[in-house]
Amino acid sequence: MVRRVPLLFLMLVVPSYVLAIELVSNGGFENDLPPAWQVESVGAATNFSRSTGYDGDPDYEVLVEKGAGNGLAKLSQTIVIPATDVDFSVNAQVQVSATEGPWAAAGVAVNYEDHFGNVLGTTMILRTTSACPWVDSDTFHMILAPDESWNSYGFNLGSELANLAGVDPLAIRQVRISLFGEVGGDC
């Protein structure tokens, strides 16, 4: 069973008619992952690596992978945002499978947080196995990756909040971007 999230480029920018300011540090993964990216591993069989060979181009990508057994592999970065009128974009290849056990999921998460770091809501771009218990709610929105190919995703955070009726946009001070693979239910 494999949960893989190779990412080509991750960007969070403040829209402007004159200049776009990239808010994500090391969003192209050209440098070592820490200190800009925090690595979290729960359980065995996790892998975090950066390379130029995941999608066949000369640029760096990062691979976040969680193998068999309960737990997760997560690479994340918290970014203070000036407002919710911020554009998020990512190129990702999301692969997920489970040969035994209840469920697995992989993808990219955007957690909307207050100034204390409390999660107010979450948007995920992901693939899951059929038994994954996650469902959309007024604080959780899933965007399903259409296939296991490289795809580009993007949205404006303020516009995306229309899918999260339980989140007060005025309370959001930062976002945590995470690339993850997770296995649950004794896989």
MOWO-V161807 format. One record per backbone hydrogen bond with DSSP energy under -0.5 kcal/mol. NH is the residue of the N-H (numbers start at 1). CO is the residue of the C=O. If there is no record, write none. Layout:
((NH/CO) (NH/CO))
This chain:
((3/66) (4/95) (5/64) (6/93) (7/62) (8/91) (9/91) (10/27) (11/89) (13/87) (14/21) (15/13) (15/85) (21/14) (21/19) (22/20) (23/12) (24/12) (27/24) (29/26) (37/33) (38/76) (40/74) (42/72) (47/65) (49/63) (51/61) (61/51) (62/7) (63/49) (64/5) (65/47) (66/3) (67/45) (71/183) (72/42) (73/181) (74/40) (75/179) (76/38) (77/177) (79/175) (81/173) (86/84) (87/13) (88/155) (89/11) (90/153) (91/9) (92/90) (92/151) (93/6) (94/149) (95/4) (95/93) (97/2) (102/185) (103/184) (105/182) (106/127) (107/180) (108/125) (109/178) (110/123) (111/109) (111/176) (112/121) (113/111) (113/174) (114/118) (117/114) (120/112) (121/112) (122/139) (123/110) (124/141) (125/108) (126/124) (126/143) (127/106) (129/104) (132/129) (137/140) (140/137) (141/122) (143/124) (144/142) (145/126) (151/92) (153/90) (155/88) (157/86) (158/84) (160/156) (161/157) (162/159) (163/160) (164/161) (166/138) (167/164) (169/167) (171/168) (172/169) (173/113) (174/113) (175/79) (176/111) (177/77) (177/175) (178/109) (179/75) (180/107) (181/73) (182/105) (183/71) (184/103))
